[in-house]
Amino acid sequence: MNEPGRKSSLIMIELMSAILIFSICCAICVGLFVEADRESKESARLTKAVFLAQNAAELLNGDYEENLISVLGARAAGDIYTVQYDADWQPTSDIGQYALVVSVDAQKGTAEILVTDTGTEVYRMSTGLIGLNGG
């Protein structure tokens, strides 16, 4: 003997179970997408910082003071050259979100290049200076 109420309640339980499982899977997927987006932005930030530091290192060949000031628009304070960048990595004359700091030690023939994001280190590299005569 079939009871119509019992059959419909069983279908309702199955449907609710399927919706619950689907909801859990959706929540997990949304979490994964958010994490992937965060990782992607962090990777792009690091890539831009490395690119900026490598460009600054290339400018240390020859007359580094002239190169850093004319090409990057760096401000010099002794042997420390600073360039500020906004959130879109565009140079700015104001205090920006990102900063490139090049510290030159001409006596040792080395330079330290640092890229920061609101004061937090993103990337750092050390390099040697190459003079106009190749040494």
C-alpha positions as CSV (number, residue, x, y, z in Angstrom):
1,M,0.0,0.0,0.0
2,N,1.3,3.2,-1.1
3,E,0.9,6.3,1.0
4,P,1.1,9.5,-1.1
5,G,2.2,11.6,1.8
6,R,5.2,9.3,2.6
7,K,6.4,9.3,-1.0
8,S,6.3,13.1,-1.3
9,S,8.1,13.6,2.0
10,L,10.9,11.2,0.8
11,I,11.3,13.3,-2.4
12,M,11.4,16.5,-0.3
13,I,14.2,15.0,1.9
14,E,16.2,14.0,-1.2
15,L,15.7,17.4,-2.8
16,M,16.8,19.2,0.4
17,S,19.9,16.9,0.7
18,A,20.8,17.7,-2.9
19,I,20.5,21.4,-2.3
20,L,22.6,21.2,0.9
21,I,25.4,19.3,-0.9
22,F,25.2,21.7,-3.8
23,S,25.4,24.7,-1.4
24,I,28.5,23.3,0.3
25,C,30.2,22.7,-3.0
26,C,29.4,26.3,-4.1
27,A,30.8,27.7,-0.9
28,I,34.0,25.7,-1.4
29,C,34.3,26.9,-5.0
30,V,33.8,30.6,-4.0
31,G,36.5,30.3,-1.4
32,L,38.9,28.8,-4.0
33,F,38.1,31.6,-6.5
34,V,38.7,34.3,-3.8
35,E,42.1,32.7,-2.9
36,A,43.1,32.4,-6.5
37,D,42.2,36.0,-7.1
38,R,44.3,37.1,-4.1
39,E,47.3,34.9,-5.3
40,S,47.0,36.4,-8.8
41,K,47.1,40.0,-7.5
42,E,50.1,39.1,-5.2
43,S,51.9,37.5,-8.1
44,A,51.3,40.5,-10.4
45,R,52.6,42.9,-7.6
46,L,55.7,40.8,-7.2
47,T,56.3,40.7,-11.0
48,K,56.0,44.4,-11.3
49,A,58.3,45.0,-8.4
50,V,61.0,42.6,-9.9
51,F,60.6,44.3,-13.3
52,L,61.1,47.8,-11.7
53,A,64.1,46.6,-9.7
54,Q,65.7,45.1,-12.8
55,N,65.1,48.3,-14.8
56,A,66.8,50.3,-12.0
57,A,69.7,47.8,-12.0
58,E,70.2,48.3,-15.7
59,L,70.3,52.1,-15.2
60,L,73.3,51.6,-12.8
61,N,75.5,51.0,-15.8
62,G,77.6,54.1,-16.6
63,D,76.6,57.4,-15.1
64,Y,74.0,56.0,-12.7
65,E,73.1,59.3,-11.1
66,E,72.2,60.8,-14.4
67,N,70.4,57.7,-15.5
68,L,68.3,57.3,-12.4
69,I,67.3,61.0,-12.3
70,S,66.6,61.5,-16.0
71,V,65.0,58.1,-16.8
72,L,63.1,57.2,-13.6
73,G,62.7,60.8,-12.3
74,A,64.4,59.7,-9.0
75,R,65.0,62.2,-6.2
76,A,68.5,62.1,-4.8
77,A,69.4,62.5,-1.2
78,G,73.1,61.8,-1.1
79,D,73.7,58.3,-2.5
80,I,70.0,57.3,-2.0
81,Y,67.6,57.7,-5.0
82,T,63.9,57.4,-4.5
83,V,60.9,57.1,-6.9
84,Q,57.3,57.0,-5.7
85,Y,54.6,55.1,-7.6
86,D,50.8,55.2,-7.2
87,A,48.5,52.2,-6.9
88,D,48.7,51.6,-10.7
89,W,52.5,51.7,-10.7
90,Q,52.6,55.1,-12.4
91,P,55.3,57.5,-11.2
92,T,54.0,60.2,-8.9
93,S,55.5,63.3,-7.3
94,D,53.5,62.7,-4.1
95,I,54.0,60.0,-1.5
96,G,52.8,56.9,-3.4
97,Q,51.7,53.4,-2.5
98,Y,54.9,51.9,-3.9
99,A,58.4,53.2,-3.7
100,L,61.7,52.3,-5.4
101,V,64.7,53.0,-3.3
102,V,68.2,52.7,-4.7
103,S,71.1,53.0,-2.2
104,V,74.5,53.3,-3.9
105,D,77.8,52.6,-2.2
106,A,80.3,53.9,-4.8
107,Q,83.3,53.0,-2.6
108,K,82.4,49.3,-2.7
109,G,80.9,49.5,-6.2
110,T,77.6,48.0,-5.1
111,A,74.0,49.1,-4.9
112,E,70.9,47.9,-3.0
113,I,67.6,48.1,-4.7
114,L,64.4,47.9,-2.7
115,V,60.8,48.0,-3.7
116,T,58.2,48.6,-1.0
117,D,54.4,48.7,-0.7
118,T,53.3,51.2,1.9
119,G,56.5,50.6,3.8
120,T,56.5,46.8,3.5
121,E,59.2,45.2,1.5
122,V,58.1,43.6,-1.7
123,Y,61.4,42.8,-3.4
124,R,65.1,43.5,-2.7
125,M,68.2,42.9,-4.8
126,S,71.8,43.7,-4.6
127,T,73.9,44.6,-7.6
128,G,77.3,45.8,-8.7
129,L,78.1,49.1,-10.4
130,I,79.6,49.1,-13.9
131,G,81.5,52.3,-14.7
132,L,81.7,54.1,-18.0
133,N,85.1,52.4,-18.6
134,G,83.5,48.9,-18.0
135,G,84.8,48.3,-14.5
